[in-house]
Amino acid sequence: MQRTISIAKREFFAYFNSPIAYIVLTVFLLAVGILFFIMSGFFIVNEATMRGFFNAFHHPMFPVFPLFAAAVTMRLIAEEKRQGTFEILVTLPVRDVEIILGKYLAALMFLAAVLILTLGYPITVSLAADMDWGPILGGYMGLLLLGASYLAIGLLASSLTEHQVIAFFSAIVISFSFYYVSYSSAFLPASIASFVQYMSFTYHFNNLSRGVVDSRDVLFFLSIIVAALAGATLALKARKWR
């Protein structure tokens, strides 16, 4: 556990040693703000609600969350492979799963920091009118689970290549598959459509964003995270075997 935490600390602070993190952070917050206040019609509906804010994270035309997660995770393993520092890392007395968990925890902490910064939006809205904070807390729980799933997929993609660009686009393709799959269910037979819809991130996040915390939705996202991290761990083991 101590080795995992050490790796997580190193990777987390490494984010802020590069201008890329600040660029990604700024673009992400601006994109969410524009989608929330402008494109969702916040000022038009004349209602103090955060519905548009949570919709901004899975907007069908501007999916900022998958892009954010891919940008955050693309370098975690791929860049170390390219620079040759990964070979040094695996020779240390640390297990593959500790490497994966440490890097994932760093990305998760970065995500948590970003979500904390977005608290300015509901606080601003609450100044205009009284709000029910229950659905907002449920929505933030959904955002954390959704983002954590995208990060796990991004880390898996990064573990499979030595090139950041390939890791970035691979993560996007996989994430978008889970993101848009619900839109295809309308064209499928009912027996298949229900399964396809269940595999959609949008379907499960919509429930959480309304403040409905269902254990089935939580379990779905946790299953995706565990499966992706297990795949990344196997990818490291396969590299050793080669």
C-alpha positions as CSV (number, residue, x, y, z in Angstrom):
1,M,0.0,0.0,0.0
2,Q,2.8,2.4,0.8
3,R,4.4,1.9,-2.6
4,T,1.1,2.6,-4.3
5,I,0.7,5.8,-2.3
6,S,4.3,6.9,-3.2
7,I,3.6,6.3,-6.9
8,A,0.3,8.2,-6.6
9,K,2.0,11.2,-5.0
10,R,4.7,11.3,-7.6
11,E,2.3,11.1,-10.5
12,F,-0.1,13.6,-9.0
13,F,2.5,16.3,-8.5
14,A,3.9,15.5,-11.9
15,Y,0.7,16.8,-13.4
16,F,1.4,20.3,-12.1
17,N,5.0,20.2,-13.4
18,S,3.7,20.4,-16.9
19,P,1.7,23.1,-18.6
20,I,-0.5,20.5,-20.2
21,A,-2.4,19.9,-16.9
22,Y,-3.2,23.6,-16.6
23,I,-4.3,23.8,-20.2
24,V,-6.5,20.7,-19.9
25,L,-8.0,22.1,-16.6
26,T,-8.7,25.5,-18.0
27,V,-10.3,24.2,-21.2
28,F,-12.4,21.7,-19.3
29,L,-13.8,24.3,-16.9
30,L,-14.5,26.7,-19.6
31,A,-16.2,24.1,-21.8
32,V,-18.4,23.0,-18.9
33,G,-19.2,26.6,-18.0
34,I,-20.2,27.4,-21.5
35,L,-22.4,24.3,-21.9
36,F,-24.0,25.0,-18.5
37,F,-24.7,28.7,-18.6
38,I,-25.1,29.3,-22.4
39,M,-25.9,26.2,-24.4
40,S,-28.3,24.7,-21.8
41,G,-30.3,27.9,-21.7
42,F,-29.7,28.5,-18.0
43,F,-30.6,32.2,-18.3
44,I,-33.6,31.6,-20.5
45,V,-35.4,29.0,-18.3
46,N,-35.3,31.5,-15.4
47,E,-35.0,28.6,-12.9
48,A,-32.2,27.9,-10.3
49,T,-31.4,24.4,-11.3
50,M,-28.2,22.4,-11.8
51,R,-29.7,20.0,-14.4
52,G,-27.9,21.7,-17.3
53,F,-24.6,21.5,-15.4
54,F,-24.8,17.7,-15.1
55,N,-26.0,17.4,-18.7
56,A,-22.9,19.3,-19.7
57,F,-20.8,16.3,-18.7
58,H,-22.5,14.0,-21.2
59,H,-23.6,16.4,-23.8
60,P,-24.2,14.4,-27.1
61,M,-22.5,17.0,-29.3
62,F,-19.7,18.1,-26.9
63,P,-18.5,15.1,-24.8
64,V,-15.9,17.0,-22.7
65,F,-15.6,14.3,-20.0
66,P,-14.2,11.5,-22.3
67,L,-11.8,14.0,-23.8
68,F,-10.6,15.2,-20.4
69,A,-10.0,11.7,-19.1
70,A,-8.1,10.7,-22.2
71,A,-5.9,13.8,-22.0
72,V,-5.2,13.1,-18.2
73,T,-4.3,9.4,-18.6
74,M,-2.6,9.2,-22.0
75,R,0.9,9.8,-20.6
76,L,0.7,7.8,-17.4
77,I,2.3,4.6,-18.9
78,A,2.8,5.3,-22.6
79,E,5.2,8.1,-22.0
80,E,7.3,6.1,-19.5
81,K,7.6,3.3,-22.1
82,R,8.7,5.8,-24.7
83,Q,11.3,7.4,-22.5
84,G,12.6,4.1,-21.2
85,T,11.8,5.0,-17.5
86,F,9.2,2.3,-17.3
87,E,11.8,-0.4,-17.6
88,I,13.5,1.1,-14.5
89,L,10.2,1.2,-12.7
90,V,9.3,-2.5,-13.2
91,T,12.8,-3.5,-11.9
92,L,12.0,-1.9,-8.5
93,P,10.4,-4.0,-5.7
94,V,6.9,-3.0,-6.7
95,R,4.2,-5.2,-8.2
96,D,2.4,-4.5,-11.4
97,V,-0.9,-3.9,-9.6
98,E,0.7,-1.4,-7.3
99,I,2.0,0.6,-10.4
100,I,-1.5,0.6,-12.0
101,L,-3.3,1.5,-8.7
102,G,-0.8,4.2,-7.9
103,K,-1.1,5.9,-11.3
104,Y,-4.8,5.5,-11.3
105,L,-5.1,7.0,-7.8
106,A,-3.1,10.0,-9.0
107,A,-5.5,10.5,-12.0
108,L,-8.5,10.1,-9.6
109,M,-7.1,12.8,-7.2
110,F,-6.7,15.1,-10.2
111,L,-10.3,14.5,-11.2
112,A,-11.4,15.1,-7.6
113,A,-9.5,18.4,-7.6
114,V,-11.2,19.4,-10.8
115,L,-14.7,18.5,-9.5
116,I,-14.0,20.5,-6.3
117,L,-13.3,23.6,-8.5
118,T,-16.6,23.2,-10.2
119,L,-18.4,23.6,-6.9
120,G,-18.3,27.3,-7.7
121,Y,-21.2,26.7,-10.2
122,P,-23.8,25.3,-7.7
123,I,-22.7,27.8,-5.1
124,T,-23.2,30.6,-7.5
125,V,-26.7,29.3,-8.5
126,S,-27.6,28.8,-4.8
127,L,-27.1,32.5,-4.2
128,A,-30.0,33.3,-6.6
129,A,-32.5,30.9,-5.0
130,D,-32.8,28.0,-2.5
131,M,-31.8,24.7,-4.0
132,D,-32.2,21.0,-2.9
133,W,-28.6,19.9,-2.3
134,G,-29.6,16.2,-2.2
135,P,-29.8,15.7,-6.0
136,I,-26.6,17.8,-6.4
137,L,-24.7,15.6,-4.1
138,G,-26.0,12.5,-5.9
139,G,-25.1,14.2,-9.2
140,Y,-21.5,14.8,-8.0
141,M,-21.3,11.1,-6.9
142,G,-22.4,10.2,-10.5
143,L,-19.7,12.6,-11.9
144,L,-17.0,10.9,-9.8
145,L,-18.0,7.4,-10.8
146,L,-18.4,8.4,-14.5
147,G,-15.1,10.2,-14.5
148,A,-13.4,7.4,-12.6
149,S,-14.6,4.9,-15.3
150,Y,-13.3,7.1,-18.1
151,L,-9.9,7.4,-16.3
152,A,-9.7,3.6,-15.9
153,I,-10.3,3.2,-19.6
154,G,-7.7,5.8,-20.4
155,L,-5.1,4.1,-18.2
156,L,-5.9,0.8,-20.0
157,A,-5.3,2.4,-23.3
158,S,-2.0,4.0,-22.1
159,S,-0.8,0.6,-20.9
160,L,-1.2,-0.9,-24.4
161,T,1.0,1.4,-26.4
162,E,4.2,3.5,-26.2
163,H,2.7,6.5,-27.9
164,Q,0.6,9.1,-26.1
165,V,-1.4,10.1,-29.2
166,I,-2.4,6.5,-29.8
167,A,-3.3,6.1,-26.2
168,F,-5.4,9.3,-26.4
169,F,-7.4,8.3,-29.4
170,S,-7.8,4.7,-28.2
171,A,-9.2,5.9,-25.0
172,I,-11.6,8.2,-26.8
173,V,-12.8,5.4,-29.1
174,I,-13.5,3.0,-26.2
175,S,-15.1,5.7,-24.1
176,F,-17.3,6.9,-26.9
177,S,-18.4,3.3,-27.4
178,F,-19.9,3.3,-23.9
179,Y,-21.0,6.9,-24.3
180,Y,-23.0,6.6,-27.6
181,V,-24.2,3.0,-27.4
182,S,-27.5,4.0,-25.9
183,Y,-28.4,6.0,-29.0
184,S,-28.2,2.7,-31.1
185,S,-30.7,0.9,-28.9
186,A,-33.6,2.5,-30.7
187,F,-32.7,0.7,-33.8
188,L,-32.3,-2.8,-32.2
189,P,-34.8,-5.5,-31.2
190,A,-36.2,-5.1,-27.8
191,S,-34.4,-8.2,-26.4
192,I,-31.0,-6.7,-27.4
193,A,-31.9,-3.1,-26.9
194,S,-32.3,-3.5,-23.1
195,F,-28.8,-5.0,-22.8
196,V,-27.2,-2.4,-25.0
197,Q,-28.9,0.4,-23.0
198,Y,-27.6,-1.2,-19.7
199,M,-24.1,-1.0,-21.1
200,S,-24.4,2.8,-21.7
201,F,-22.7,5.2,-19.4
202,T,-25.4,7.8,-20.2
203,Y,-28.1,5.5,-19.0
204,H,-26.6,4.9,-15.5
205,F,-25.3,8.5,-15.1
206,N,-28.7,10.0,-15.9
207,N,-30.1,8.1,-12.8
208,L,-27.4,9.4,-10.5
209,S,-27.6,13.0,-11.9
210,R,-31.2,13.1,-10.8
211,G,-30.1,12.3,-7.3
212,V,-31.3,8.7,-7.5
213,V,-28.5,6.6,-6.1
214,D,-29.2,3.0,-7.2
215,S,-26.8,0.3,-6.2
216,R,-27.1,-1.2,-9.7
217,D,-25.7,2.0,-11.2
218,V,-22.9,2.2,-8.7
219,L,-22.0,-1.4,-9.2
220,F,-22.0,-1.0,-13.0
221,F,-19.4,1.8,-12.9
222,L,-17.3,0.0,-10.3
223,S,-17.3,-3.1,-12.5
224,I,-16.0,-1.1,-15.5
225,I,-13.3,0.4,-13.3
226,V,-12.1,-3.0,-12.0
227,A,-12.2,-4.6,-15.4
228,A,-10.2,-1.8,-17.0
229,L,-7.6,-1.7,-14.2
230,A,-7.3,-5.5,-14.4
231,G,-6.7,-5.3,-18.1
232,A,-4.0,-2.7,-17.6
233,T,-2.3,-4.9,-15.0
234,L,-2.4,-7.8,-17.4
235,A,-0.9,-5.6,-20.1
236,L,2.1,-4.9,-17.9
237,K,2.5,-8.6,-17.1
238,A,2.4,-9.4,-20.8
239,R,5.2,-6.9,-21.5
240,K,7.4,-8.7,-18.9
241,W,6.7,-12.1,-20.5
242,R,7.8,-10.7,-23.9
